[in-house]
């Protein structure tokens, strides 16, 4: 099995609500009982060194041509059986299992919002890049805007010291290349699975509502949805969407202690949603 290490769960300050689970909120992200601190810092050091404006441009040029061929959503989810975020202290199951866990928790809490159930299922499938050759530091982990000064709320903020953009006369300023309240749609985020899936869905003509697309695109933007950092880049529409991203996050995060879902039994229901909102589910990647 090929595994990928997502270091971010070990160092996020979680502020969202947690419902009663088999694990209590304080048991998640437990530093005392894991030995991954060195690997986590090393991964974020590379991420924060390499994720620049120029790197983001190159990755969008590489991945947003969508010329790798076609695969269905369910085929991608099956591929994610070979993807385990092995440094995640809350789960050691494949990402495909986490997909159904998240979706089913959302379905139970929001039965009248089938599009929300689908978002829970697919939110991490952009991580397929890791199985297609990308290093984990540009696939998983928390995201942040590039082209402006990094917020001190980003995990391990000191690890930006070797990033060339922090010495740039424009990129190192608070607003950088952006205008105040320009809106997140005009902001370039660090490259990762969130942005890749968002761009793939847009390219393939999804009919998911904007609330769902915000959840997908910004669920790893923890400084924003956990602490309101970078609000000065946000427009009113971003602020209107923020409660939806936060609502999604509590299911994404706190579903990881749930039992294993019966994927075969659940697949027909979710295939109907894929057919409805993602043009039958076959996407160009």
Secondary structure, DSSP 8 states (H G I E B T S, - for coil): ---B---GGGS----S-----SS-GGGTT-STT---HHHHHHHHHHHHHH--HHHHHHHHHHHTT--S-EEEHHHHHHHGGG--BTT-TT--S-HHHHHHHHHHHHHHH-TT-HHHHHHHHHTTGGGHHHHTT--GGGTSS---BSSS---TTSTTGGGGTT-GGGGSTTTTSSSTTS-TT--GGGS-B--SHHHHHHHHHHHTT----HHHHHHHHHTT-HHHHHH-TTGGG--HHHHHHHHHHHHHHHHHHHTTTS----HHHHHHHHHHHHHHHTGGGEEE-
